[in-house]
Amino acid sequence: QFRRLGLVLSAAFVIAVSRNQWSLFITAAFFVPLAALFLAAKPNMAVAYVASLRTWRQLRWLAGICVVIGAVSLIARPSWPAEWLGALRQMEYVVSPVMRPYGVLFALALLKWRRTDARIFLALVCVPQTTSLYDLLPLFVVMRTPREVSILSLLTHALFLAIVVSGPFG
């Protein structure tokens, strides 16, 4: 697991930390099973985690945890599902990467469907998400070598630089 340690040098990690984003916890869930509790906060990213599971037992545990957390959240605030769906309808910038121009190329991951990293990647590009840099953090789970991690880390910095250069934003 240390081969992915370079992700802490990425712009995605730095921005996720500075903005207190859930993507840190979602990424941690792939390495620390107890962190899967945080998947309830971002159910769209939980789909990628489910794609990484290898046994039915793991899936049953995750489903049980989600049911308990879901029940507690409904008791605490019964109106949240309707509020959440209403908010989703208003956010046109939340789109699946596969639905963006040239996004269909991501579907090539289907060719390697038997590999866990390909399933995780496919799930990540199919779920709706923002175009924020910190949402790229779970992609580091897919990287298999330190070189791949380094390249993705450098690419996040290049993307950040491109965003800064094309700014200012409201």
C-alpha positions as CSV (number, residue, x, y, z in Angstrom):
1,Q,0.0,0.0,0.0
2,F,3.0,2.3,0.4
3,R,3.3,2.6,-3.4
4,R,0.4,5.1,-3.4
5,L,2.0,7.3,-0.7
6,G,2.9,9.8,-3.4
7,L,-0.8,10.9,-3.5
8,V,-0.1,13.1,-0.6
9,L,2.1,15.2,-2.9
10,S,-0.7,15.7,-5.4
11,A,-2.7,18.9,-5.8
12,A,-5.8,16.9,-5.4
13,F,-4.7,15.8,-1.9
14,V,-3.6,19.3,-0.9
15,I,-6.9,20.9,-2.0
16,A,-9.0,18.1,-0.4
17,V,-7.2,18.7,2.9
18,S,-7.4,22.5,2.7
19,R,-11.2,22.3,1.9
20,N,-12.0,19.5,4.3
21,Q,-13.5,17.3,1.6
22,W,-15.0,13.9,2.0
23,S,-12.9,12.5,-0.9
24,L,-10.1,12.0,1.7
25,F,-12.3,9.6,3.7
26,I,-13.7,7.9,0.6
27,T,-10.2,7.2,-0.6
28,A,-9.1,6.0,2.9
29,A,-12.0,3.5,2.8
30,F,-10.2,1.5,0.2
31,F,-7.2,1.0,2.5
32,V,-8.8,1.1,6.0
33,P,-12.0,-1.0,6.2
34,L,-13.3,1.0,9.2
35,A,-13.2,4.2,7.1
36,A,-16.1,2.6,5.0
37,L,-18.4,4.2,7.5
38,F,-17.8,7.5,5.7
39,L,-19.2,6.2,2.5
40,A,-22.7,7.1,3.7
41,A,-21.7,10.7,3.3
42,K,-21.0,10.3,-0.5
43,P,-23.2,7.5,-1.8
44,N,-22.2,8.2,-5.4
45,M,-18.6,7.4,-4.5
46,A,-19.7,4.3,-2.5
47,V,-20.5,2.7,-5.8
48,A,-16.8,2.7,-6.6
49,Y,-16.1,1.1,-3.2
50,V,-18.6,-1.6,-3.9
51,A,-16.8,-2.3,-7.2
52,S,-13.7,-3.1,-5.2
53,L,-15.3,-5.7,-2.9
54,R,-14.2,-9.2,-3.5
55,T,-16.6,-11.3,-1.4
56,W,-20.3,-11.4,-0.7
57,R,-19.5,-11.2,3.0
58,Q,-17.9,-7.8,2.5
59,L,-20.9,-6.6,0.6
60,R,-23.3,-7.8,3.3
61,W,-21.3,-6.0,6.0
62,L,-21.3,-2.8,3.9
63,A,-25.0,-3.0,3.3
64,G,-25.7,-3.6,6.9
65,I,-23.6,-0.6,8.0
66,C,-25.3,1.6,5.3
67,V,-28.8,0.5,6.5
68,V,-28.0,1.3,10.1
69,I,-26.5,4.7,9.2
70,G,-29.4,5.4,6.9
71,A,-31.9,4.6,9.6
72,V,-30.2,6.8,12.1
73,S,-30.0,9.7,9.6
74,L,-33.7,9.3,8.8
75,I,-34.6,9.4,12.5
76,A,-32.4,12.5,13.0
77,R,-33.7,14.3,9.9
78,P,-36.5,12.6,8.0
79,S,-36.6,15.3,5.3
80,W,-33.0,14.9,4.1
81,P,-33.7,12.5,1.1
82,A,-36.1,15.0,-0.5
83,E,-33.7,17.9,0.2
84,W,-30.8,16.0,-1.3
85,L,-32.7,15.1,-4.5
86,G,-33.9,18.7,-4.8
87,A,-30.3,20.0,-4.5
88,L,-29.1,17.5,-7.1
89,R,-31.6,18.7,-9.6
90,Q,-30.2,22.3,-9.3
91,M,-26.6,21.3,-9.8
92,E,-26.0,21.1,-13.5
93,Y,-22.2,20.9,-12.9
94,V,-22.6,17.5,-11.2
95,V,-22.1,15.1,-14.2
96,S,-20.6,11.7,-14.8
97,P,-17.2,12.0,-16.4
98,V,-18.3,9.4,-19.0
99,M,-21.0,11.8,-20.1
100,R,-18.6,14.6,-20.9
101,P,-17.0,15.1,-24.4
102,Y,-14.8,12.1,-25.2
103,G,-15.9,10.5,-21.9
104,V,-17.0,7.4,-23.8
105,L,-13.3,6.5,-24.1
106,F,-13.4,5.7,-20.3
107,A,-15.7,2.8,-21.2
108,L,-12.6,1.0,-22.6
109,A,-12.1,-0.1,-19.0
110,L,-14.8,-2.7,-19.7
111,L,-12.1,-4.6,-21.7
112,K,-10.4,-5.3,-18.3
113,W,-13.6,-5.9,-16.3
114,R,-12.2,-8.8,-14.3
115,R,-9.5,-6.6,-12.7
116,T,-10.5,-4.8,-9.5
117,D,-8.8,-1.6,-10.5
118,A,-10.7,-1.5,-13.9
119,R,-14.0,-1.9,-12.1
120,I,-13.2,0.8,-9.6
121,F,-12.1,3.1,-12.4
122,L,-15.3,2.4,-14.4
123,A,-17.4,3.0,-11.3
124,L,-15.6,6.3,-10.7
125,V,-16.2,7.6,-14.2
126,C,-19.9,6.6,-14.3
127,V,-21.0,8.2,-11.0
128,P,-22.1,11.9,-11.0
129,Q,-19.5,14.1,-9.4
130,T,-18.2,17.7,-9.5
131,T,-15.3,18.8,-11.7
132,S,-13.4,19.8,-8.6
133,L,-9.8,18.8,-8.4
134,Y,-10.3,17.1,-5.0
135,D,-12.7,14.6,-6.5
136,L,-9.8,13.1,-8.5
137,L,-8.3,11.7,-5.2
138,P,-10.1,8.3,-5.4
139,L,-8.4,7.8,-8.8
140,F,-5.2,7.1,-6.9
141,V,-6.7,3.8,-5.7
142,V,-6.5,2.6,-9.3
143,M,-2.8,3.4,-9.7
144,R,-0.7,0.2,-9.4
145,T,2.9,1.5,-9.4
146,P,4.7,4.4,-7.8
147,R,5.4,5.7,-11.3
148,E,1.7,5.8,-12.1
149,V,1.0,7.6,-8.8
150,S,3.8,10.1,-9.6
151,I,2.4,10.8,-13.0
152,L,-1.1,11.3,-11.8
153,S,0.2,13.5,-9.0
154,L,2.0,15.7,-11.5
155,L,-1.0,15.8,-13.7
156,T,-3.1,17.1,-10.8
157,H,-0.6,20.0,-10.4
158,A,-0.7,20.7,-14.1
159,L,-4.5,20.8,-14.0
160,F,-4.4,23.1,-11.0
161,L,-2.0,25.4,-12.8
162,A,-4.3,25.5,-15.8
163,I,-7.2,26.4,-13.6
164,V,-5.3,29.2,-11.9
165,V,-4.1,30.6,-15.2
166,S,-7.6,30.5,-16.7
167,G,-9.1,32.2,-13.6
168,P,-10.3,34.5,-11.9
169,F,-13.5,32.9,-10.9
170,G,-16.5,34.3,-9.0
